[in-house]
Amino acid sequence: MRHLIDCIVVGAGLAGATIAEQLADKYSKNVLVIESRFNVGGHCYDKLDKSGIRLHMYGPHLFHTDNSKVWNYLSHFTDWEMYEHRALVAIHGQKVPVPFNFVSLEALFPRALADRIESKLLDIFGFDRKINILELRNKHDEDLELLANFIYKNVFEQYSLKQWGFKPEQMDADVVGRIPVVLNHDSRYFQDRYQAVPREGYTQMITNMLSNKRIKVMLGTNFMDIAHLQEGKIYILGQEFRGSVYYTGKVDELAGFVFGNLPYRSLKLQFERINLEYFQEVAQVNYPNQYDFTRITEFKHIQPSESKDTIILKEYPLEHVHGENDPFYPVFNKESRERYEKYAELLHQYKQIILVGRLAEYKYYDMDDVVARALVAVEQAMQG
Ligand SMILES: Cc1cc2nc3c(=O)[nH]c(=O)nc-3n(C[C@H](O)[C@H](O)[C@H](O)COP(=O)(O)OP(=O)(O)OC[C@H]3O[C@@H](n4cnc5c(N)ncnc54)[C@H](O)[C@@H]3O)c2cc1C
């Protein structure tokens, strides 16, 4: 095995595909990619339904980045269809842009009050700034507190309760910080320089990344079923493997859950075919205050299709249970971060193992960040 395979990559998601591609193409390594599912793509997995609508099977994936290196790298494997994401939130019978911005403010507040609040926001924070809800609350100004409380009550509190099972202030500050209030009229969800989706889909892009002849992909195989870790050594099917193992799966699973599970939120994903040309105004509408689902995505808005029907996706958050559902979002708090550190330290004795990706590093990575991280991980490993 040692002579045939130089490196093993566990997981054929975006992290694993980037690593395998770089090892094979740049460093001429023979790479075995081991993937437990029967398809490549990981969380970015998408496919066309029978009426030609491209569905993102683990929730909507919108590629956006300011990182030219990542954009240029991925552009070797796909053409792009430009797409700027827009999302609305349903409040008091109206649908207004989210993140909350001046358009949302003017739609929901009386004109004179909206004007006064906008002037104060611009004076204090400046045009185009993104501030978070907690910052706004800390200003001790009556109008800004009114706005803060309104957004908190109508957008964040119920959404967080549904999404995480916690109030926002019980989460790490960076989770709340990720939900900004934007001080302009730009209702695009992202402001990045590059915003697009792969023309033939993420699965095809990732398949192209894995097409190098030096890469072998083994689907339907859980690494844990064939690997055994003992005293700093890795055994595959009973034989010691001395090459590098780039691991992109769950780190607690790799270490046999010795310190307990790392908590995640999962989602029940319900796709529905609707006999209408379009169901809603934009690709995404959030429902913090009604229903058990958090949001509805309509895929035809992301990549247009000739289909007379449309397909929507409702996301119902729930707790992640290993073996029963998929881990979607890490639940960050002091305890879970400390538990992760214990796992990372334990696995440190296995010098061959390199942890990369959202599950192995217990991080929320956007797609561009995970590609950037994978590129650096390979470079560092090959130099070190
Ligand atoms: C609902 C949702 C929406 C998102 N939307 C966006 C978005 O709009 N824009 C954006 O930039 N990012 C988005 N992301 C983030 C994006 O999904 C991640 O950046 C990306 O999937 C990370 O890739 P990865 O390779 O680290 O992990 P994954 O894609 O999860 O890949 C890991 C792979 O490893 C396999 N695996 C795990 N354990 C084993 C094992 N023991 N043996 C074999 N195989 C194993 C898994 O089956 C999986 O295929 C979203 C994430 C979520 C949860």
The ligand as a Tripos MOL2 file, in Angstrom:
@<TRIPOS>MOLECULE
LIG
   53    58     1     0     0
SMALL
NO_CHARGES

@<TRIPOS>ATOM
      1 C1        -26.8040   24.8540    5.4580 C.3       1 LIG1
      2 C2        -25.4460   25.3530    5.0190 C.ar      1 LIG1
      3 C3        -25.3920   26.3110    4.0290 C.ar      1 LIG1
      4 C4        -24.1530   26.7910    3.6110 C.ar      1 LIG1
      5 N1        -24.1460   27.7450    2.6520 N.ar      1 LIG1
      6 C5        -22.9780   28.2690    2.2680 C.ar      1 LIG1
      7 C6        -22.9530   29.3330    1.3180 C.ar      1 LIG1
      8 O1        -23.9870   29.8120    0.8590 O.2       1 LIG1
      9 N2        -21.7390   29.8340    0.9520 N.ar      1 LIG1
     10 C7        -20.5650   29.3400    1.4560 C.ar      1 LIG1
     11 O2        -19.4960   29.8260    1.0810 O.2       1 LIG1
     12 N3        -20.5650   28.3150    2.3460 N.ar      1 LIG1
     13 C8        -21.7290   27.7730    2.7640 C.ar      1 LIG1
     14 N4        -21.7340   26.7420    3.6660 N.ar      1 LIG1
     15 C9        -20.4600   26.1710    4.1230 C.3       1 LIG1
     16 C10       -19.9710   24.9970    3.2240 C.3       1 LIG1
     17 O3        -20.9270   23.9670    3.2730 O.3       1 LIG1
     18 C11       -18.6050   24.5200    3.7360 C.3       1 LIG1
     19 O4        -17.6530   25.5380    3.5940 O.3       1 LIG1
     20 C12       -18.0460   23.3030    2.9960 C.3       1 LIG1
     21 O5        -18.9980   22.3090    2.7910 O.3       1 LIG1
     22 C13       -16.8920   22.7230    3.8030 C.3       1 LIG1
     23 O6        -16.3140   21.6400    3.1120 O.3       1 LIG1
     24 P1        -15.5890   20.4650    3.8920 P.3       1 LIG1
     25 O7        -14.9100   19.6630    2.8570 O.co2     1 LIG1
     26 O8        -14.8160   21.0080    5.0340 O.co2     1 LIG1
     27 O9        -16.7730   19.6280    4.5830 O.3       1 LIG1
     28 P2        -17.8720   18.6820    3.9480 P.3       1 LIG1
     29 O10       -18.4350   19.2950    2.7390 O.co2     1 LIG1
     30 O11       -18.7920   18.3070    5.0370 O.co2     1 LIG1
     31 O12       -17.0580   17.3910    3.4950 O.3       1 LIG1
     32 C14       -16.6060   16.4160    4.3900 C.3       1 LIG1
     33 C15       -16.7350   15.0620    3.6870 C.3       1 LIG1
     34 O13       -16.0930   14.0770    4.4890 O.3       1 LIG1
     35 C16       -16.8730   12.9050    4.4710 C.3       1 LIG1
     36 N5        -16.5320   12.1470    5.6670 N.ar      1 LIG1
     37 C17       -16.6870   12.5570    6.9530 C.ar      1 LIG1
     38 N6        -16.2460   11.6010    7.7940 N.ar      1 LIG1
     39 C18       -15.8040   10.5780    7.0350 C.ar      1 LIG1
     40 C19       -15.2310    9.3140    7.3270 C.ar      1 LIG1
     41 N7        -15.0410    8.9170    8.5840 N.pl3     1 LIG1
     42 N8        -14.8730    8.4970    6.3010 N.ar      1 LIG1
     43 C20       -15.0820    8.9000    5.0030 C.ar      1 LIG1
     44 N9        -15.6240   10.0850    4.6810 N.ar      1 LIG1
     45 C21       -15.9750   10.9220    5.6800 C.ar      1 LIG1
     46 C22       -18.3020   13.4360    4.4540 C.3       1 LIG1
     47 O14       -19.2040   12.4600    3.9910 O.3       1 LIG1
     48 C23       -18.1850   14.6230    3.5250 C.3       1 LIG1
     49 O15       -18.4100   14.2530    2.1940 O.3       1 LIG1
     50 C24       -22.9580   26.2770    4.1530 C.ar      1 LIG1
     51 C25       -23.0210   25.3190    5.1560 C.ar      1 LIG1
     52 C26       -24.2450   24.8870    5.6100 C.ar      1 LIG1
     53 C27       -24.2960   23.9130    6.7520 C.3       1 LIG1
@<TRIPOS>BOND
     1     1     2 1
     2     2     3 ar
     3     2    52 ar
     4     3     4 ar
     5     4     5 ar
     6     4    50 ar
     7     5     6 ar
     8     6     7 ar
     9     6    13 1
    10     7     8 2
    11     7     9 ar
    12     9    10 ar
    13    10    11 2
    14    10    12 ar
    15    12    13 ar
    16    13    14 ar
    17    14    15 1
    18    14    50 ar
    19    15    16 1
    20    16    17 1
    21    16    18 1
    22    18    19 1
    23    18    20 1
    24    20    21 1
    25    20    22 1
    26    22    23 1
    27    23    24 1
    28    24    25 2
    29    24    26 1
    30    24    27 1
    31    27    28 1
    32    28    29 2
    33    28    30 1
    34    28    31 1
    35    31    32 1
    36    32    33 1
    37    33    34 1
    38    33    48 1
    39    34    35 1
    40    35    36 1
    41    35    46 1
    42    36    37 ar
    43    36    45 ar
    44    37    38 ar
    45    38    39 ar
    46    39    40 ar
    47    39    45 ar
    48    40    41 1
    49    40    42 ar
    50    42    43 ar
    51    43    44 ar
    52    44    45 ar
    53    46    47 1
    54    46    48 1
    55    48    49 1
    56    50    51 ar
    57    51    52 ar
    58    52    53 1
@<TRIPOS>SUBSTRUCTURE
     1 LIG1         1 GROUP 0 **** ****
